[in-house]
Amino acid sequence: MRFDLPDLRLFLAVVDAGSITHGAGAANLSLAAASERLRDMEVASGVPLLLRNRRGVVPTRAGDTLAHHARLVLRQVGAMQAELSDHARGFRGSVRVLANSAAIVGLLPERLGPFLARHPGTDIDLAERPSPDIVKAVAGGLAEIGIVSDAVDTSGLETSPFAIDRLVLVVARDHSLAGAGRVAFAEVAAEPMIGFDGALQVQLRDQAERIGVRLRPRVLLRTFDGVARMVADGAGIAVMPEFAARRARRSMPVASLRLTDPWATRRLLLCTRTTDGLDPLAVSLVHHLASAAGSA
């Protein structure tokens, strides 16, 4: 059963008009040519598609089914043609990027801004995921670019440096640890903690479980500024990227301590399946992000 797009357009024109004659006119076909196409469609489908009477035609149940799917197909074809036309004129493009918490909140906004300014027709489809999930998504073709911790296995993917991400402990300025300078995560994992509602919290939970502690954040917040505000108020301690702690110290009474655990210093990597398989826009974004990493 093979129907081409002109077949579908003709059939819908006939159904909408309730007449083969009027439908043929709407499809710019002669009555004879339209009638022949409709007969061929019924032969191909193996069932009657139209009921003919003195007033015109109405679709059979099979015809209703065909009309429903024909509208979906033609609507999708129209959307495809519009997007391809925009691409051809250089008006738009989209790149799917997945990144972990540190990159999403602190590093990507300042690096994506100049790129988007130079490419006014470009959209970035950006989402936050834990690093292991990002690797799977990029390997499976669900995203063009990923930004992940080097702690995950990126075998089979092309990688390049993106940034150094150091995690620190943030405490209120009058906390007993405020002047310590550095601390191991095991020393503080059981304390009341303010959590970040993102991929970072998954990593902290996993690290706590490895040392036999069940992490129970008092609350999960969506911004590091919000986390730091609660820490400053004495509601608990928190782990966050060093850049976020540095920013918080400028306006809040908090102190930060370097975590001594090896996993707390992470290299962030750009990863793709292969740049040869990316469209030019995605390749351009990869090069932009990599060059920004080199100048950071």
Phi, psi and chi 1 to 4 in degrees:
 res  aa     phi    psi   chi1   chi2   chi3   chi4
   1 MET       -  111.2 -172.5 -173.8  -55.2      -
   2 ARG  -129.4  115.9  -67.3 -175.6  178.3 -179.9
   3 PHE  -113.9  129.8  -59.4  144.4      -      -
   4 ASP   -91.7  174.0   57.7   23.9      -      -
   5 LEU   -62.0  -41.1  -64.4 -178.8      -      -
   6 PRO   -59.5  -36.2  -27.7   37.0      -      -
   7 ASP   -58.8  -47.7  -74.0  -21.1      -      -
   8 LEU   -65.2  -40.7  -61.0 -179.3      -      -
   9 ARG   -64.4  -41.9  -68.6 -168.5  179.2   97.6
  10 LEU   -62.1  -47.4  168.7   63.4      -      -
  11 PHE   -59.7  -44.4 -173.1   75.9      -      -
  12 LEU   -65.2  -37.9  -73.4 -178.8      -      -
  13 ALA   -63.1  -40.2      -      -      -      -
  14 VAL   -68.3  -44.5  169.1      -      -      -
  15 VAL   -62.4  -45.2  168.9      -      -      -
  16 ASP   -66.4  -35.4  -69.1  -18.3      -      -
  17 ALA   -84.0  -21.0      -      -      -      -
  18 GLY    69.7   20.4      -      -      -      -
  19 SER  -156.2  133.1  161.8      -      -      -
  20 ILE   -68.6  -38.2  -64.6  177.7      -      -
  21 THR   -61.7  -51.0  -59.9      -      -      -
  22 HIS   -68.5  -36.4  -67.0  155.5      -      -
  23 GLY   -64.7  -39.7      -      -      -      -
  24 ALA   -62.6  -41.5      -      -      -      -
  25 GLY   -62.5  -41.9      -      -      -      -
  26 ALA   -64.7  -29.6      -      -      -      -
  27 ALA   -92.9    6.3      -      -      -      -
  28 ASN    58.5   42.6  -64.8  -44.2      -      -
  29 LEU  -123.9  154.1  -68.2  172.7      -      -
  30 SER   -72.2  159.3   67.5      -      -      -
  31 LEU   -60.3  -39.8  177.2   58.8      -      -
  32 ALA   -64.8  -44.3      -      -      -      -
  33 ALA   -65.7  -40.2      -      -      -      -
  34 ALA   -65.6  -43.7      -      -      -      -
  35 SER   -61.8  -39.9  -63.3      -      -      -
  36 GLU   -65.8  -42.3 -177.1  177.8   -2.9      -
  37 ARG   -61.4  -43.3  -86.3 -176.2  174.5  -90.4
  38 LEU   -64.8  -40.9  -67.4  170.3      -      -
  39 ARG   -62.1  -42.4  -77.1 -164.8  -60.8  -89.8
  40 ASP   -62.9  -36.7  -70.7  -16.2      -      -
  41 MET   -66.2  -40.2  -69.2  175.9   69.4      -
  42 GLU   -68.2  -38.7  -70.7 -175.4  -43.6      -
  43 VAL   -62.6  -44.7  169.9      -      -      -
  44 ALA   -64.9  -38.0      -      -      -      -
  45 SER   -80.8  -23.4   61.8      -      -      -
  46 GLY    81.6    6.5      -      -      -      -
  47 VAL  -141.7  153.9  -67.3      -      -      -
  48 PRO   -65.4  139.9  -19.0   31.5      -      -
  49 LEU  -109.6  -22.5  -61.4  174.0      -      -
  50 LEU  -133.2  140.5  -64.0  169.4      -      -
  51 LEU  -101.3  122.1  -67.1  175.0      -      -
  52 ARG   -98.8  133.3  -64.6  158.7  176.1   83.1
  53 ASN  -143.0 -177.4   54.9   47.3      -      -
  54 ARG   -64.9  -26.5  -73.6 -176.5  -59.5  175.7
  55 ARG   -86.3  -10.8  -64.9 -175.5  177.3  179.7
  56 GLY   140.9 -134.5      -      -      -      -
  57 VAL  -136.9  151.4  -65.0      -      -      -
  58 VAL  -133.7  148.6  -66.0      -      -      -
  59 PRO   -72.7  144.6   25.4  -32.9      -      -
  60 THR   -74.4  179.2   63.8      -      -      -
  61 ARG   -60.8  -40.0  -68.4 -176.5   63.1 -179.0
  62 ALA   -65.0  -37.3      -      -      -      -
  63 GLY   -65.1  -38.8      -      -      -      -
  64 ASP   -60.4  -41.7  -80.1  -27.7      -      -
  65 THR   -62.8  -45.1  -62.1      -      -      -
  66 LEU   -62.6  -43.2  174.8   60.1      -      -
  67 ALA   -61.4  -41.3      -      -      -      -
  68 HIS   -59.9  -49.3  168.0   71.8      -      -
  69 HIS   -72.3  -32.4  -73.1  -72.4      -      -
  70 ALA   -62.9  -39.6      -      -      -      -
  71 ARG   -64.3  -41.7  -66.9 -172.9 -160.4  -79.0
  72 LEU   -62.6  -45.0  -65.2  178.0      -      -
  73 VAL   -63.2  -47.7  168.4      -      -      -
  74 LEU   -68.0  -34.3  -67.3  175.5      -      -
  75 ARG   -64.5  -42.7 -172.2  179.6  -55.3  129.5
  76 GLN   -67.2  -39.0 -168.9   65.0   37.5      -
  77 VAL   -63.4  -40.3  167.8      -      -      -
  78 GLY   -61.9  -42.7      -      -      -      -
  79 ALA   -64.3  -40.4      -      -      -      -
  80 MET   -61.9  -45.4  176.4 -169.8   69.7      -
  81 GLN   -63.9  -38.3  -69.9  172.3  -24.5      -
  82 ALA   -64.9  -43.0      -      -      -      -
  83 GLU   -68.0  -41.3  -70.9 -162.8   21.8      -
  84 LEU   -63.7  -37.2  -71.8  175.2      -      -
  85 SER   -62.6  -42.2  176.4      -      -      -
  86 ASP   -63.1  -42.0  -76.0  -14.9      -      -
  87 HIS   -61.2  -44.6  -80.5  -64.8      -      -
  88 ALA   -61.9  -32.9      -      -      -      -
  89 ARG   -90.3    2.6  -70.9  179.0  -71.1  171.8
  90 GLY    74.0   22.3      -      -      -      -
  91 PHE   -86.2  -26.1  -76.9  170.1      -      -
  92 ARG  -153.7  161.3   66.8  173.4  -66.5  153.5
  93 GLY  -170.0  158.5      -      -      -      -
  94 SER  -139.7  139.4 -179.1      -      -      -
  95 VAL  -126.5  129.0 -177.3      -      -      -
  96 ARG   -89.4  120.2  173.1   71.7  165.0  165.6
  97 VAL  -124.4  129.4  179.2      -      -      -
  98 LEU  -113.9  137.9  -60.3  179.7      -      -
  99 ALA  -146.5  157.8      -      -      -      -
 100 ASN   -81.3  179.1   65.7    2.5      -      -
 101 SER   -58.3  -47.6  -59.6      -      -      -
 102 ALA   -60.7  -43.5      -      -      -      -
 103 ALA   -68.5  -43.1      -      -      -      -
 104 ILE   -61.1  -48.5  -74.9  -84.5      -      -
 105 VAL   -82.5  -39.4  176.5      -      -      -
 106 GLY  -112.6  -29.4      -      -      -      -
 107 LEU  -107.1  -38.0  -59.4  169.1      -      -
 108 LEU   -69.9  -40.3  -89.8  176.6      -      -
 109 PRO   -53.9  -44.4  -29.5   37.2      -      -
 110 GLU   -74.1  -21.1   64.0 -174.9   41.2      -
 111 ARG   -91.1  -29.5  -62.2 -169.4 -174.9 -178.3
 112 LEU   -79.1  -29.1  -73.4  178.4      -      -
 113 GLY   -53.8  -54.2      -      -      -      -
 114 PRO   -60.8  -35.8  -23.7   34.9      -      -
 115 PHE   -65.3  -46.5 -178.0   83.9      -      -
 116 LEU   -65.6  -33.6  -70.6  173.2      -      -
 117 ALA   -64.9  -36.0      -      -      -      -
 118 ARG   -80.3  -16.2  -69.0 -161.4  -55.3  -89.7
 119 HIS  -126.4   76.6  -61.4   80.5      -      -
 120 PRO   -63.7  -17.6   21.1  -32.6      -      -
 121 GLY   -95.8   10.4      -      -      -      -
 122 THR   -99.6  138.8  -63.3      -      -      -
 123 ASP  -112.9  140.2  -59.8  -32.2      -      -
 124 ILE  -109.6  117.1  -56.6  -64.9      -      -
 125 ASP   -90.6   95.3 -177.1    5.2      -      -
 126 LEU  -108.0  133.3 -180.0   62.4      -      -
 127 ALA  -144.3  151.0      -      -      -      -
 128 GLU   -95.9  134.5  179.1 -173.7  -21.4      -
 129 ARG  -146.9  157.0  -63.1  -73.3 -172.6  -84.6
 130 PRO   -64.1  150.2  -19.8   32.1      -      -
 131 SER   -55.1  -44.6  -68.8      -      -      -
 132 PRO   -59.7  -37.4  -24.6   35.1      -      -
 133 ASP   -68.7  -34.1  -67.0   -7.7      -      -
 134 ILE   -64.7  -44.9  -65.1  172.1      -      -
 135 VAL   -58.3  -44.3  168.5      -      -      -
 136 LYS   -63.6  -41.2  -67.9  177.0 -176.3  176.3
 137 ALA   -65.9  -43.4      -      -      -      -
 138 VAL   -66.4  -44.0  172.6      -      -      -
 139 ALA   -62.4  -32.3      -      -      -      -
 140 GLY   -88.6    4.5      -      -      -      -
 141 GLY    78.5   15.3      -      -      -      -
 142 LEU   -87.7   -8.0  -59.5  179.3      -      -
 143 ALA  -152.1  146.1      -      -      -      -
 144 GLU   -79.3  -37.8  -72.6   92.4  -15.2      -
 145 ILE  -132.1  138.7  -58.6  171.7      -      -
 146 GLY  -126.7  151.5      -      -      -      -
 147 ILE  -125.3  114.9  -58.7  175.5      -      -
 148 VAL  -134.2  164.0  -58.7      -      -      -
 149 SER   -74.4  146.6  163.5      -      -      -
 150 ASP   -73.9   -0.3   66.4  -12.6      -      -
 151 ALA   -74.5  -16.4      -      -      -      -
 152 VAL   -94.0  156.7  -61.1      -      -      -
 153 ASP   -78.5  116.9 -176.9    6.3      -      -
 154 THR  -109.3   24.3   54.2      -      -      -
 155 SER   -56.2  135.5  -60.0      -      -      -
 156 GLY    90.6   -6.6      -      -      -      -
 157 LEU  -113.2  152.6  -61.3  179.0      -      -
 158 GLU   -83.9  134.4  -68.5 -174.2    4.8      -
 159 THR  -130.5  155.9   63.4      -      -      -
 160 SER  -151.1  155.3   57.3      -      -      -
 161 PRO   -63.8  144.0  -21.0   32.5      -      -
 162 PHE  -119.8  -47.9  177.8   71.4      -      -
 163 ALA  -171.4  164.5      -      -      -      -
 164 ILE   -98.8  127.3  -59.8  -65.0      -      -
 165 ASP  -119.1  111.0  171.3   38.2      -      -
 166 ARG  -105.9  132.0  -65.5 -176.9  178.7   88.0
 167 LEU   -93.6  138.7  -63.1  176.7      -      -
 168 VAL  -130.1  160.0  -61.7      -      -      -
 169 LEU   -92.7  131.8 -178.9   73.6      -      -
 170 VAL  -112.2  130.2  176.9      -      -      -
 171 VAL  -133.8  161.6  -60.1      -      -      -
 172 ALA   -63.3  151.7      -      -      -      -
 173 ARG   -62.4  -26.2 -162.0  170.5  -72.0  164.6
 174 ASP   -96.2   10.7   58.8   -1.1      -      -
 175 HIS   -70.0  151.2 -168.1  -80.5      -      -
 176 SER   -62.7  -22.4   59.2      -      -      -
 177 LEU   -94.4   -0.8  -71.6  173.1      -      -
 178 ALA   -55.6  -32.8      -      -      -      -
 179 GLY   -99.9    9.7      -      -      -      -
 180 ALA   -73.4  -29.9      -      -      -      -
 181 GLY    87.3  -45.0      -      -      -      -
 182 ARG  -152.6  156.8   58.7 -176.3   57.9 -136.1
 183 VAL  -159.6  152.5   66.9      -      -      -
 184 ALA   -88.2  145.3      -      -      -      -
 185 PHE   -59.1  -36.0 -176.4   61.8      -      -
 186 ALA   -61.1  -26.6      -      -      -      -
 187 GLU   -74.6  -19.7  -62.4  177.1   49.7      -
 188 VAL  -125.7   -3.8  -63.2      -      -      -
 189 ALA   -60.9  -28.2      -      -      -      -
 190 ALA   -87.6   -5.0      -      -      -      -
 191 GLU   -75.9  157.6  -73.0 -156.9   27.3      -
 192 PRO   -56.5  128.8  -24.2   33.7      -      -
 193 MET  -128.3  143.9 -164.9  166.7  -69.3      -
 194 ILE   -97.8  124.4  -51.7  -59.5      -      -
 195 GLY  -101.7  156.4      -      -      -      -
 196 PHE  -101.8  125.2  176.1   73.3      -      -
 197 ASP   -79.1   80.0 -173.2   12.3      -      -
 198 GLY  -169.7 -169.4      -      -      -      -
 199 ALA   -61.8  -30.2      -      -      -      -
 200 LEU   -58.4  -38.4  172.4   59.4      -      -
 201 GLN   -64.3  -33.1 -164.0   63.3   31.1      -
 202 VAL   -63.5  -43.1  176.5      -      -      -
 203 GLN   -63.3  -44.6 -179.3 -171.9   13.5      -
 204 LEU   -63.5  -40.3  -63.9  178.9      -      -
 205 ARG   -61.3  -43.5 -178.9 -160.7   64.2 -159.1
 206 ASP   -64.4  -41.3  -67.9  -15.5      -      -
 207 GLN   -66.5  -37.7  -66.4  -61.1  -26.5      -
 208 ALA   -65.4  -40.8      -      -      -      -
 209 GLU   -64.5  -30.9  -71.4  176.6   -6.5      -
 210 ARG   -68.0  -24.1  -72.0  175.0 -177.9  169.5
 211 ILE  -105.5   15.4   57.8  175.4      -      -
 212 GLY    78.3   24.4      -      -      -      -
 213 VAL  -117.8  135.3  175.5      -      -      -
 214 ARG   -95.7  114.6 -176.2  176.3  178.4 -176.6
 215 LEU   -74.1  127.3 -147.4   57.5      -      -
 216 ARG  -128.3   83.4  -68.7 -172.7  177.6   91.5
 217 PRO   -63.1  140.2   20.3  -30.5      -      -
 218 ARG   -68.3  -31.6  -61.6 -171.5   68.0 -169.9
 219 VAL  -158.6  152.2   64.5      -      -      -
 220 LEU  -112.3  128.3  -66.9  173.9      -      -
 221 LEU  -119.2  155.9  -59.0  175.8      -      -
 222 ARG   -91.7   -6.9  -74.6  -62.5  -60.6  161.7
 223 THR  -131.2  148.7   67.8      -      -      -
 224 PHE   -70.5  -29.8  -72.6  121.5      -      -
 225 ASP   -62.3  -41.5  -76.0  -15.1      -      -
 226 GLY   -64.4  -40.4      -      -      -      -
 227 VAL   -60.9  -47.5  171.7      -      -      -
 228 ALA   -63.1  -36.2      -      -      -      -
 229 ARG   -61.7  -43.0  172.4   54.2   59.2 -167.3
 230 MET   -68.2  -36.0  -75.3 -156.0  169.9      -
 231 VAL   -63.2  -44.0  170.6      -      -      -
 232 ALA   -60.8  -32.3      -      -      -      -
 233 ASP   -79.9   -3.0  -70.0  -20.7      -      -
 234 GLY    87.1   16.4      -      -      -      -
 235 ALA   -79.2  -15.9      -      -      -      -
 236 GLY   164.1 -173.8      -      -      -      -
 237 ILE  -108.4  171.8   61.8  174.9      -      -
 238 ALA  -154.1  154.5      -      -      -      -
 239 VAL  -110.8  130.6  174.1      -      -      -
 240 MET  -152.1  166.4   64.6  177.3   63.0      -
 241 PRO   -62.5  149.7  -23.7   34.3      -      -
 242 GLU   -59.1  -37.6 -171.6  173.6   41.3      -
 243 PHE   -63.4  -36.4   72.2   84.5      -      -
 244 ALA   -71.2  -38.2      -      -      -      -
 245 ALA   -66.2  -39.4      -      -      -      -
 246 ARG   -62.2  -40.8 -170.1 -178.6  -54.5  119.8
 247 ARG   -66.7  -40.2 -175.3  171.8   57.9 -157.3
 248 ALA   -66.0  -35.0      -      -      -      -
 249 ARG   -65.4  -23.3  -69.9 -160.0  -52.4  -91.7
 250 ARG   -68.9  -27.2  -61.8 -169.7 -169.3  112.6
 251 SER  -127.2   -2.6   58.6      -      -      -
 252 MET  -133.2  152.9  -56.2  177.7 -156.0      -
 253 PRO   -81.2   70.9   29.3  -34.4      -      -
 254 VAL  -127.6  159.3  -64.0      -      -      -
 255 ALA  -127.0  155.0      -      -      -      -
 256 SER  -124.2  147.3   61.2      -      -      -
 257 LEU  -126.4  135.8  -62.3   76.5      -      -
 258 ARG   -69.7  130.0 -179.4   71.5   60.1   86.8
 259 LEU   -78.8  130.7  -72.8  172.6      -      -
 260 THR   -84.1   -9.0   58.2      -      -      -
 261 ASP   -67.1  136.5  -53.8   80.4      -      -
 262 PRO   -56.3  -36.6  -25.7   34.7      -      -
 263 TRP   -68.6  -14.1   55.1  -97.3      -      -
 264 ALA   -79.1  -11.7      -      -      -      -
 265 THR  -110.7  111.0  -61.4      -      -      -
 266 ARG  -121.0  138.7  -50.7  176.1  -63.8 -179.8
 267 ARG   -90.0  129.0  -76.9 -165.2  -47.4  134.4
 268 LEU   -92.7  136.4  -62.0 -175.1      -      -
 269 LEU  -119.4  143.0  -56.3  175.7      -      -
 270 LEU   -81.5  135.6  -70.3  165.9      -      -
 271 CYS  -135.9  142.8   64.2      -      -      -
 272 THR  -142.3  162.0   62.2      -      -      -
 273 ARG   -65.1  -54.4  -80.3 -160.4  -65.9  178.5
 274 THR  -166.3  132.8  166.7      -      -      -
 275 THR   -65.0  -23.6   51.8      -      -      -
 276 ASP   -65.0  -27.7  -68.4  -20.1      -      -
 277 GLY   -91.8   -0.3      -      -      -      -
 278 LEU   -89.3  153.3  -63.7  178.9      -      -
 279 ASP   -74.6  163.7   64.3   37.9      -      -
 280 PRO   -57.9  -34.4  -26.3   35.2      -      -
 281 LEU   -65.5  -44.2 -177.3   61.2      -      -
 282 ALA   -65.0  -39.8      -      -      -      -
 283 VAL   -61.9  -42.0  172.1      -      -      -
 284 SER   -61.2  -39.9  178.4      -      -      -
 285 LEU   -67.6  -40.7  178.9   56.1      -      -
 286 VAL   -58.6  -47.2  169.5      -      -      -
 287 HIS   -63.9  -38.8  -70.0  163.9      -      -
 288 HIS   -63.2  -47.3  168.1   79.5      -      -
 289 LEU   -65.9  -37.6  -66.3  174.2      -      -
 290 ALA   -68.1  -39.0      -      -      -      -
 291 SER   -70.1  -35.1   64.4      -      -      -
 292 ALA   -64.7  -35.3      -      -      -      -
 293 ALA   -65.8  -37.7      -      -      -      -
 294 GLY   -68.1  -26.3      -      -      -      -
 295 SER   -96.4   -2.5   62.0      -      -      -
 296 ALA   -73.1      -      -      -      -      -
